């Protein structure tokens, strides 16, 4: 099973004290433009031909074949692919290796929401040194923006998660529920379904940081403003308020299944119809196919519900990049691997094995768009998902300490899901805790 979702992170979060790393407003990633190209394509090709050894830290299983094919093409390069943990587990290990100066990988998979945390303190290399800026048109706008800061490029996108509505058509048809096109219609569908069958819910949600920020993003919210080490956290903005008011209705009506995502019980609910829909990233099809086999042929995909009737906006939920730790001693060879894995042969291989493309060529390929999915009743699912990729709302920013912020979501906003206060209360607590942490780390936060 290939899972490329963002997790609601728990456990120890990364510490990024600015004083300890020597970062200041004078040398942060927002302070200057792109680095000049100093390593040519010919230099990269020469490194690939000469060979060497690379260590790649990644949990994405689609990279297994990419690595094997890469070594066939460049037989003098030996790649050690290591799963050092997913998400926070790997980030903690990566930070420890950076601090120690030993045990560093040459390439690391880093999710988009976590990349700013490494970029700010210059733990990952600016790929413009290798001419990465010239590749902007290769990638979708949403994913390219996720790896770029003030013209600097800190990783290559390898997948993406534009959001859509995944729903069980059999359940919807049984209860005569029309596919909702707005969030108001979604709430009405939730009420109708649960009233008709007390064991069935429109969706499950026990509180997830990534889902919350994605819906705020789609609503046009911009709770995070980041200019180098100057940060603003404001959950009183209009987009956040729109989300909180609408989602509180579902919580108050007990219309959300409390089943925790990615558990056996969750997959069972997706399979037997008691969880009738998900609004999530475009990477979901392969997970449904492998995890909820009992619902084969029953699910469909539709555009994400809108905050305003007739709207055409969506957000990202998930997705990751490949980055090069700045202290790697083999960066030129590592860049050659990045290009192979993220573009052309490597990108096509990953898409063929279930990844959702971050490259325009793969996203718009006729064979990709016309693919029929038996699990989804023969629907050409990628047509819906590709359209979503072009409707991602621009201007979104993550905190440069988003890993920590997400780790405390359950203790703040998450309490609203178990009746301990409202979403408004939880968002206020999340804001206050995030501000406090950022100030402790040396940021100017308000």
C-alpha positions in Angstrom: 0.0 0.0 0.0 1.3 3.4 -0.9 0.4 6.2 1.6 1.5 9.7 0.9 -0.8 11.6 3.3 0.2 14.1 5.9 0.1 12.6 9.3 -1.3 14.3 12.5 2.1 14.2 14.1 2.8 13.2 17.7 5.8 12.9 19.8 8.9 15.0 19.9 9.0 17.8 17.5 12.0 19.3 15.7 13.8 22.0 17.6 14.9 24.8 15.4 16.2 27.4 17.8 17.5 30.2 15.5 20.3 31.2 17.9 21.7 27.7 17.8 21.7 27.6 14.0 23.1 31.1 13.5 20.1 32.1 11.4 19.1 35.7 11.4 17.0 38.1 9.3 20.2 39.0 7.5 20.8 35.6 6.1 17.4 33.9 6.1 15.9 32.4 2.9 13.6 35.4 2.5 16.4 37.9 2.5 17.9 37.3 -0.9 17.3 36.0 -4.4 18.3 32.8 -6.1 21.8 31.6 -6.1 23.7 31.7 -9.4 24.2 28.4 -11.2 27.7 27.2 -10.5 27.3 23.5 -11.3 26.4 22.8 -15.0 24.4 20.0 -16.5 27.7 18.7 -17.9 29.1 18.6 -14.4 26.1 16.6 -13.2 26.3 14.2 -16.1 30.0 13.7 -15.4 29.3 12.8 -11.8 26.7 10.3 -12.8 29.1 8.7 -15.3 32.0 8.6 -12.8 29.7 7.1 -10.2 29.8 6.9 -6.4 27.6 6.0 -3.5 24.4 7.7 -2.4 22.2 7.2 0.6 18.5 8.1 0.2 16.2 8.4 3.1 12.6 7.9 2.0 9.5 6.0 3.0 7.7 6.2 -0.4 7.6 2.7 -1.8 7.4 3.9 -5.4 11.0 4.9 -5.1 12.1 1.3 -4.9 11.8 0.7 -8.6 13.1 4.2 -9.4 16.3 3.4 -7.5 16.7 0.0 -9.3 16.2 1.6 -12.7 18.5 4.4 -11.9 21.3 2.0 -11.1 20.8 0.2 -14.3 21.1 3.4 -16.3 24.1 4.6 -14.2 25.8 1.3 -13.2 28.7 3.1 -11.4 26.3 4.7 -8.9 25.2 2.6 -5.9 22.1 3.8 -4.1 21.2 2.7 -0.6 17.5 3.3 0.0 16.7 3.6 3.7 13.3 4.0 5.4 14.3 6.0 8.4 10.7 6.5 9.5 7.8 8.4 8.1 7.2 12.1 8.7 8.3 13.2 12.1 10.3 10.1 12.8 12.5 10.8 9.9 12.7 14.5 10.4 13.9 14.0 14.0 16.6 11.5 12.8 17.6 14.0 10.0 17.9 16.8 12.4 20.0 14.7 14.8 22.3 13.7 11.9 22.6 17.4 10.8 23.5 18.4 14.4 26.0 15.6 14.8 27.5 16.1 11.3 27.6 12.4 10.7 25.2 9.8 9.4 23.6 12.2 7.0 21.8 10.9 3.9 22.6 12.5 0.5 18.9 12.8 -0.3 15.9 13.0 2.0 12.2 12.9 1.4 10.6 15.9 3.1 6.9 16.7 2.9 5.9 20.2 1.7 4.6 21.4 5.1 7.9 20.4 6.7 10.3 21.7 4.1 10.3 25.4 5.3 11.6 24.2 8.7 14.7 22.8 7.1 15.1 25.6 4.5 15.0 28.4 7.0 18.1 27.2 8.9 19.9 26.2 5.7 19.9 22.5 6.4 19.0 21.8 2.8 20.8 23.0 -0.3 19.5 25.7 -2.6 19.1 23.7 -5.9 19.5 26.9 -8.0 23.2 26.3 -7.7 22.5 23.5 -10.2 20.2 25.5 -12.4 16.9 24.3 -10.9 15.2 27.5 -11.7 15.1 26.6 -15.3 12.8 23.6 -14.5 9.9 25.7 -13.1 7.6 24.9 -16.1 8.2 21.1 -15.6 6.2 21.0 -12.4 2.6 22.0 -11.5 2.3 25.5 -10.0 1.1 24.2 -6.6 4.0 21.8 -6.1 6.6 24.3 -7.4 5.4 26.9 -5.0 5.7 24.4 -2.2 9.5 24.0 -2.7 10.3 27.6 -3.5 11.1 30.5 -1.2 12.1 33.9 -2.5 13.4 32.4 -5.7 15.4 29.7 -4.0 14.5 26.0 -4.6 14.9 23.6 -1.7 13.7 20.4 -3.2 12.1 18.8 -6.3 8.4 17.8 -6.0 7.8 14.1 -6.4 4.0 13.9 -5.8 1.0 16.0 -4.9 -2.4 15.9 -3.2 -4.9 18.2 -4.8 -8.2 17.4 -3.0 -11.4 15.9 -4.3 -14.5 14.2 -2.9 -14.3 10.4 -2.8 -17.7 8.9 -2.2 -19.5 5.6 -2.0 -22.0 5.8 -4.9 -23.9 2.7 -3.7 -24.6 4.3 -0.3 -25.5 7.7 -1.8 -27.9 6.1 -4.3 -29.5 3.9 -1.6 -30.4 7.0 0.4 -31.1 9.2 -2.5 -28.3 11.6 -1.6 -27.1 13.9 -4.4 -23.4 14.4 -4.8 -22.8 17.7 -2.8 -21.2 20.6 -4.7 -21.0 22.9 -1.7 -20.1 22.5 2.0 -23.7 23.4 2.9 -24.9 20.6 0.7 -22.3 18.3 2.3 -23.6 19.1 5.8 -27.2 18.4 4.6 -26.1 15.1 3.1 -24.4 14.2 6.4 -27.6 14.8 8.3 -29.8 12.9 5.8 -27.5 9.9 5.8 -27.1 9.6 9.6 -30.9 10.1 10.1 -31.6 7.3 7.6 -29.0 4.9 9.1 -27.6 5.7 12.6 -24.6 3.5 11.9 -23.6 5.4 8.8 -21.7 8.7 8.6 -20.8 11.0 5.7 -17.2 10.8 6.8 -14.9 10.2 9.8 -12.9 13.0 11.5 -11.5 12.8 14.9 -9.3 15.9 14.3 -6.5 16.1 11.9 -4.1 19.1 11.5 -3.5 18.6 7.8 -7.2 18.3 7.0 -8.0 21.5 9.0 -5.4 23.6 7.3 -6.4 22.3 3.9 -10.0 23.3 4.3 -8.9 26.7 5.6 -6.6 27.0 2.6 -9.5 26.2 0.2 -11.7 28.8 2.0 -9.1 31.4 1.1 -7.7 31.6 4.6 -4.1 32.7 5.3 -3.6 32.2 9.0 0.2 32.0 8.6 2.3 34.9 7.2 6.0 34.3 7.0 8.8 36.7 6.1 12.0 35.1 7.1 12.0 35.0 10.9 9.0 37.3 11.2 5.9 35.2 11.6 2.2 36.0 12.1 -0.3 33.3 13.3 -3.9 34.5 13.1 -6.8 32.1 13.2 -9.3 35.0 13.2 -9.0 35.5 9.5 -12.1 35.0 7.3 -11.2 31.7 5.7 -10.5 30.1 9.1 -13.8 31.4 10.5 -15.7 30.1 7.5 -14.2 26.6 8.1 -14.8 26.7 11.9 -18.4 27.7 11.6 -19.3 25.1 9.0 -17.4 22.2 10.6 -18.7 23.0 14.1 -22.2 22.2 12.8 -21.1 18.7 11.9 -19.5 18.2 15.3 -22.5 19.5 17.2 -24.8 17.3 15.2 -22.7 14.3 15.9 -22.5 13.7 12.2 -18.9 12.7 12.0 -17.7 9.2 12.6 -15.2 9.2 15.6 -13.3 6.3 14.0 -9.6 7.3 13.8 -8.2 7.4 10.3 -5.8 4.8 8.9 -6.8 2.2 11.4 -8.3 -1.3 10.6 -11.7 0.0 11.9 -11.5 2.9 9.5 -10.7 0.7 6.5 -13.6 -1.5 7.5 -16.0 1.5 7.6 -14.8 2.5 4.1 -15.4 -1.0 2.9 -18.8 -1.6 4.4 -20.2 1.8 3.7 -20.6 3.1 7.2 -18.0 5.8 6.3 -19.5 7.1 3.0 -17.1 9.7 1.8 -13.7 11.3 2.2 -12.5 14.7 1.1 -8.8 14.1 0.7 -5.8 14.2 -1.6 -5.4 12.7 -5.1 -3.1 10.0 -3.7 -6.1 8.2 -2.2 -7.2 5.7 -5.0 -4.5 3.2 -4.4 -5.1 3.2 -0.7 -8.8 2.6 -1.1 -8.1 -0.2 -3.6 -5.8 -2.0 -1.3 -7.4 -1.2 2.1 -11.1 -1.3 1.4 -11.4 -4.1 -1.1 -15.0 -4.9 0.0 -16.1 -1.7 -1.7 -14.6 -2.6 -5.1 -16.7 -0.9 -7.9 -18.7 1.2 -5.4 -16.7 4.4 -5.0 -16.5 7.4 -7.3 -14.7 10.7 -7.4 -16.2 14.2 -7.7 -14.8 17.8 -7.4 -14.2 19.0 -3.9 -17.3 20.8 -2.3 -17.1 24.5 -2.6 -17.5 27.3 0.0 -19.5 29.3 -2.5 -21.9 27.9 -5.1 -20.3 27.8 -8.5 -16.8 28.1 -7.1 -13.8 26.2 -8.5 -11.1 26.2 -5.8 -9.3 23.5 -4.0 -6.2 22.9 -1.8 -3.4 20.5 -1.4 -3.5 17.7 1.2 -0.2 15.9 1.3 2.7 15.6 -1.1 6.4 15.6 -0.7 9.8 16.5 -2.2 13.3 15.2 -2.4 15.9 17.5 -0.9 19.6 17.4 -0.5 21.0 18.1 3.0 23.4 21.0 2.7 26.2 19.1 4.5 26.1 16.2 2.1 29.5 15.6 0.6 28.1 14.3 -2.7 25.6 17.0 -3.7 26.3 17.0 -7.4 25.7 13.2 -7.7 22.7 13.6 -5.5 21.3 16.3 -7.8 21.6 13.9 -10.7 19.5 11.4 -8.7 16.9 14.1 -7.9 16.4 15.0 -11.5 16.0 11.3 -12.5 13.6 10.5 -9.7 11.4 13.6 -10.1 11.4 14.1 -13.9 11.0 11.9 -16.9 11.6 8.2 -16.4 11.5 8.4 -12.7 8.3 10.5 -12.6 6.5 8.1 -15.0 7.6 5.1 -13.0 6.3 6.5 -9.8 2.9 7.5 -11.4 2.6 4.0 -12.9 3.0 2.6 -9.4 0.3 4.8 -7.9 1.8 8.3 -7.1 -0.1 11.3 -8.2 2.1 13.4 -10.5 3.8 16.7 -9.7 5.0 17.1 -13.2 2.9 18.7 -16.0 4.0 16.1 -18.6 2.7 13.2 -16.5 -0.4 15.1 -15.3 -1.5 15.9 -18.9 -0.5 12.6 -20.5 -3.4 11.1 -22.5 -2.8 7.7 -21.0 -3.0 9.1 -17.5 -6.1 11.1 -18.1 -7.9 8.3 -19.9 -7.1 5.5 -17.4 -10.2 3.7 -16.2 -10.3 2.5 -12.6 -12.3 -0.7 -12.1 -12.5 0.0 -8.3 -14.3 3.3 -9.2 -16.7 1.6 -11.6 -14.6 2.3 -14.6 -14.5 6.0 -14.0 -11.7 8.1 -15.4 -10.8 9.3 -12.0 -7.6 11.2 -13.1 -9.7 13.6 -15.2 -11.3 14.9 -12.0 -8.0 14.9 -10.0 -6.0 16.7 -12.7 -8.6 19.4 -12.9 -8.3 19.8 -9.2 -4.6 20.2 -9.5 -5.1 23.3 -11.6 -7.5 24.9 -9.1 -5.3 25.0 -6.0 -5.7 28.4 -4.3 -2.5 30.4 -4.5 -0.7 32.3 -1.7 -0.7 29.6 1.0 2.2 29.5 3.5 3.2 27.0 6.2 4.9 27.9 9.4 8.7 27.4 9.5 7.9 25.3 12.6 4.8 23.6 11.2 6.0 20.1 12.3 5.8 21.3 15.9 2.5 23.1 15.3 0.9 19.9 13.9 2.2 17.9 16.8 0.2 19.9 19.3 -3.0 20.0 17.3 -4.6 17.1 19.2 -4.1 18.9 22.5 -5.7 22.1 21.2 -8.1 22.0 18.3 -8.5 18.2 18.7 -10.3 18.7 22.0 -13.4 20.1 20.1 -14.0 16.7 18.6 -14.5 15.1 22.0 -16.8 17.9 23.3 -14.1 19.8 25.2 -14.8 23.3 23.9 -15.5 24.5 20.3 -13.3 24.6 17.3 -13.0 28.4 17.9 -11.7 27.6 21.4 -9.3 25.1 20.0 -8.0 27.3 17.2 -7.4 30.1 19.8 -5.4 27.6 21.9 -3.5 26.4 18.8 -2.6 29.9 17.9 -1.4 30.8 21.4 0.7 27.7 21.7 2.2 28.2 18.3 3.1 31.8 19.0 4.7 30.8 22.3 6.8 28.1 20.7 7.9 30.3 17.9 9.0 33.0 20.3 10.9 30.5 22.3 12.7 29.4 19.2 13.9 32.9 18.4 11.2 34.0 15.9 9.5 37.3 16.0 5.9 36.1 16.2 2.6 37.9 16.6 
